[in-house]
Amino acid sequence: MPQRTSAPRLVSVAAAGLLAAALAGCSMGSGLALSTNKIQGYDISEDALAQIRPGQSQDLVVVVLGSPQTINAFGDGTAWYYVETKVSQTAFGMTTVQERTVLAIYFDKNKRVADKAIYSAKDGKVFTIEGRKTPSYGEDKSFIQSLIESI
């Protein structure tokens, strides 16, 4: 009866240990996390915010902050809104809103900065920003429905 050697068992244990060490090294900072934090919209920096002062023109605000996401032109003045949304996105594509900040720049009738304000969820109602578009005239039809109607 031949005697068994422990060499194959030692090789499989060594291979499992090497694989475990390699996987542990990968998770130490190579970006294989199950969720990542991202900023959607505008990244409102303190430096850019400090450059916006009362009396400045709309053109200078565009140079510093870029084009606004939304404009409110009701009343005597105008307000420009820059929205920053911090989200956590899982590896499976699911996103969760962590924080939303709105920078409002108010202009007077001469198109000069009158005031600025930063709003967050504690300052008002929480509402979701809708990403869908309003459908055009008629119905939204699937490919199959359009194909059947064309026949």
Backbone torsions as a table, in degrees:
resi	resn	phi	psi	omega
1	MET	NA	124.1	-177.6
2	PRO	-72.4	148.6	-179.7
3	GLN	-89.0	138.2	178.9
4	ARG	-79.6	144.1	176.7
5	THR	-104.8	153.7	-179.8
6	SER	-92.2	7.5	-178.5
7	ALA	-64.0	-46.7	179.0
8	PRO	-62.8	-35.6	179.2
9	ARG	-68.8	-38.9	178.8
10	LEU	-65.9	-38.1	179.1
11	VAL	-66.2	-43.2	-179.6
12	SER	-67.9	-36.9	176.8
13	VAL	-66.5	-40.4	179.1
14	ALA	-66.0	-40.1	178.9
15	ALA	-65.2	-41.0	178.2
16	ALA	-65.1	-39.9	177.6
17	GLY	-65.1	-40.8	178.7
18	LEU	-65.5	-41.3	177.9
19	LEU	-63.9	-42.6	178.8
20	ALA	-63.4	-40.5	179.0
21	ALA	-65.9	-40.0	179.3
22	ALA	-65.3	-43.0	179.2
23	LEU	-67.4	-36.6	177.5
24	ALA	-65.4	-37.1	178.1
25	GLY	-68.3	-33.4	179.2
26	CYS	-68.1	-36.2	-175.8
27	SER	-82.7	-1.4	-176.5
28	MET	-82.3	9.2	177.6
29	GLY	144.5	15.3	179.8
30	SER	-90.6	7.0	176.4
31	GLY	89.1	19.9	179.6
32	LEU	-94.3	30.2	-179.7
33	ALA	-71.8	156.2	179.8
34	LEU	-76.8	-19.3	176.1
35	SER	-142.2	149.1	178.3
36	THR	-127.5	151.0	177.2
37	ASN	-100.2	131.6	-178.4
38	LYS	-133.1	161.6	173.5
39	ILE	-114.0	125.1	175.8
40	GLN	-106.3	147.5	-178.8
41	GLY	84.4	-139.7	-177.7
42	TYR	-90.2	141.8	173.1
43	ASP	-95.4	99.5	-175.4
44	ILE	-82.0	105.9	-179.4
45	SER	-94.0	154.0	178.9
46	GLU	-65.7	-35.0	179.9
47	ASP	-64.1	-46.0	179.5
48	ALA	-66.3	-38.9	179.8
49	LEU	-64.4	-36.8	179.8
50	ALA	-68.5	-23.4	-179.6
51	GLN	-78.6	-16.5	-178.8
52	ILE	-90.2	115.8	-178.7
53	ARG	-131.2	155.0	177.9
54	PRO	-56.5	139.9	178.7
55	GLY	98.2	-11.3	-179.7
56	GLN	-79.2	156.6	-176.7
57	SER	-82.7	163.3	176.5
58	GLN	-63.4	-34.4	180.0
59	ASP	-62.4	-40.0	179.1
60	LEU	-67.8	-36.0	177.3
61	VAL	-64.1	-39.4	177.7
62	VAL	-64.9	-38.4	178.6
63	VAL	-64.6	-41.5	-176.3
64	VAL	-78.1	-48.7	-172.7
65	LEU	-103.2	-20.1	-174.7
66	GLY	92.4	-175.6	-179.7
67	SER	-70.1	143.1	179.9
68	PRO	-73.0	156.4	177.4
69	GLN	-77.5	-35.8	-179.7
70	THR	-141.6	145.6	177.5
71	ILE	-123.7	135.2	174.7
72	ASN	-114.2	115.5	-175.9
73	ALA	-113.2	25.8	179.3
74	PHE	-86.4	148.0	176.3
75	GLY	84.4	-159.2	-176.6
76	ASP	-73.6	-36.6	-176.7
77	GLY	-112.9	-169.5	-179.9
78	THR	-128.8	149.5	175.2
79	ALA	-127.5	136.2	176.2
80	TRP	-111.1	139.6	-177.5
81	TYR	-122.0	132.6	175.7
82	TYR	-118.5	120.7	-174.6
83	VAL	-109.5	126.5	175.9
84	GLU	-114.6	124.7	179.7
85	THR	-121.9	122.0	176.5
86	LYS	-97.3	121.2	-177.2
87	VAL	-123.1	157.5	172.8
88	SER	-113.5	124.1	-177.3
89	GLN	-116.4	128.2	179.4
90	THR	-80.4	168.6	178.7
91	ALA	-64.5	-17.9	-179.1
92	PHE	-94.4	5.2	175.8
93	GLY	91.3	1.7	178.9
94	MET	-81.8	131.2	179.9
95	THR	-112.7	144.2	176.9
96	THR	-128.0	128.2	179.7
97	VAL	-75.2	122.9	178.5
98	GLN	-91.9	-42.3	-176.2
99	GLU	-158.5	143.3	176.2
100	ARG	-130.1	129.5	-179.8
101	THR	-124.6	136.0	178.9
102	VAL	-119.3	123.1	174.1
103	LEU	-98.3	122.2	179.2
104	ALA	-111.2	126.9	175.3
105	ILE	-111.6	119.4	-178.1
106	TYR	-100.6	133.8	-179.7
107	PHE	-115.5	149.1	175.2
108	ASP	-87.0	-174.3	-177.2
109	LYS	-68.8	-16.8	178.0
110	ASN	-91.6	10.1	179.6
111	LYS	62.9	38.0	175.1
112	ARG	-114.7	149.5	-179.7
113	VAL	-62.9	122.9	176.4
114	ALA	-97.2	-38.0	-177.4
115	ASP	-166.1	165.5	173.8
116	LYS	-139.0	152.4	-179.2
117	ALA	-150.0	150.9	176.3
118	ILE	-117.7	127.7	-178.7
119	TYR	-118.0	146.0	175.0
120	SER	-134.0	-171.8	-176.9
121	ALA	-62.9	-30.4	-179.1
122	LYS	-72.3	-14.2	-179.1
123	ASP	-89.5	-8.2	-177.5
124	GLY	-173.2	-159.1	-178.6
125	LYS	-76.8	147.9	173.7
126	VAL	-90.9	127.0	177.5
127	PHE	-138.2	151.8	-179.5
128	THR	-90.5	142.3	175.9
129	ILE	-86.5	122.0	-175.4
130	GLU	-82.2	127.8	-179.2
131	GLY	-98.0	-12.2	-179.4
132	ARG	-74.7	159.7	178.8
133	LYS	-105.3	151.2	176.6
134	THR	-67.3	129.3	-179.3
135	PRO	-65.8	148.6	178.9
136	SER	-77.8	-172.1	-177.1
137	TYR	-57.6	140.2	178.6
138	GLY	91.4	-165.4	-177.5
139	GLU	-97.9	158.8	171.2
140	ASP	-88.5	112.7	-175.1
141	LYS	-111.3	148.4	176.1
142	SER	-77.5	171.2	179.3
143	PHE	-61.9	-41.8	-178.2
144	ILE	-65.3	-42.7	179.3
145	GLN	-62.8	-41.9	178.7
146	SER	-65.3	-38.3	179.7
147	LEU	-65.6	-43.5	-179.4
148	ILE	-66.3	-40.2	179.9
149	GLU	-67.5	-29.9	-179.2
150	SER	-75.0	-15.5	-179.0
151	ILE	-84.9	NA	NA
